[in-house]
């Protein structure tokens, strides 16, 4: 198998996590070494989750303002040339209440996915380039859930309402980076976005759905269109899907689409086995 990267994409509730796990399990059954990184994984090798970006002067000011946490921050911050990456979620997990929520919230404001679009693109493409270079020299397959298309669209369209062409180019730039890995993209499709989102809202905590709806309607594309509430979030998801499918059609890497509208796990298993047979 020449493929070193398998990417699972789709809208919330489409079944990405389940499909990603199935891919991992099938490869394991075949004796193929694979590493699965699902959404929100703090150890993700090609993306950032719970990480903030600070310039030298900004980092110095942070340490000056919070002298009692200077050693904690310095010992766990990653220096990147003249800049600094603070993995604040890891620090919070490690120190709990000793890492105060006020400081956590301050650092969160400079999360990589809260930065201006151009700055985010620069940092994320550099991260993917580093991952690509590292992966060329090992035999393990990486399985990624939803960071290749979803994240660029989330910040580009949902958050900032960047011109569609710029968002598409962001993903195509990532595609160029990973082509040497002979990647496979599996897109999980759902025909009825409203029903899918209703299912997600029913299954997940109200805090999640309230936060998701606010994020999708109170900024970027949703705000510009005047969308509100559950219905507004569905409309933004529809726009997101339209762009995702446009990107899917433009991509030149190996790609497959699975219709998971019925949530038929056995049918998905069979489709995935066939897909993995030919890569």
Buried (B, 14 or more C-beta within 10 A) or exposed (E): EEBBBBBBBBBBBBBBBBBBBBBBBBBEEEEBEBEBBBBEBEEBBBBBBBBBBBEEEBBEEBBEEBEEBEEBBEEBBEEEEEBBBBBBBBBBEEEEEEBBEEBBEBBBEBBBBEBEBEEBBEBBBEBBBEBBEEBEEEEEBBBBBBBBBBBBBBBBBBBBBBEBEBBBBBBBBBBBBBEEBBBBBBBBBBEEBBEBBBBBBEEEEEEEBEEBBEBBBEBBBBBEBEBBEBEBBBBBBEBBBEBBEEBBEEBEBBBBBBBBBEBEEEEBBEBBBEBBEEB
